[in-house]
Amino acid sequence: MLAIENLHTYYGEAHILQGVSLRIAEGEIATIIGRNGAGKTTLLRSIMGIVRPARGKIVFKGADIAGLPPERVSRRGIAWVPEERRVFTNLTVTENLRLGMLGAGRPAAQADLDEVFSYFPRLKERARHAGRHLSGGEQQMLVIARALVARPSVMLVDEPTEGLSPIVVQAMSDVLRRINAEGTTVLLVEQTLEVALALARTVYVMDQGRLQFSGTPEELRRDPSIQERFLTV
């Protein structure tokens, strides 16, 4: 469904992604792990069109989308869940969700809201509350829900468990599994190794802008040298 081929991305003169290539199969959860500064978020931003790659291909459903602006990427069926959350704090939960639909070029429908509230009953309880009154966990639920109402084929999810309590982390993991089981492909950046390995079918390890490992969670667990070289602080 999604193929990255020899992708190079810069911030100014800093060469962040250095020839990254990977493939995400339809219907899977793939995770990208690595130390801070490895290039994980830059890869998601490059796919989404937030950062323009210098060269390389991003092939989605057979078409090269590298360099397209984010709104066109979104309308092709890719949704973005940013690490920074970026909730509209002056808007209610429902208004944030309706913006998610409109941003993807879909009419705002109550059926879509009802469906996403089935994933996040807490958001239904807080539907009329402004974003600024939500807890950190509730805001994270909202940004995932806002992506989900666009009915994407692929969700790019950046650090969804950062700073959350273990109970909320488990709830987020369960929701991502359900989203995937119901047909959405997920590319996940995740710092917590055990969360990443528990969710993924395929794991990619990044370091200094390059992929250093790709394989199954079981293969990574059997290779402590990779964990020691690229994942320990």
Order of alpha helices (4+ residues) and beta strands (2+ residues): beta-beta-beta-alpha-beta-beta-alpha-beta-alpha-alpha-alpha-alpha-beta-alpha-beta-alpha-beta-beta-alpha-alpha
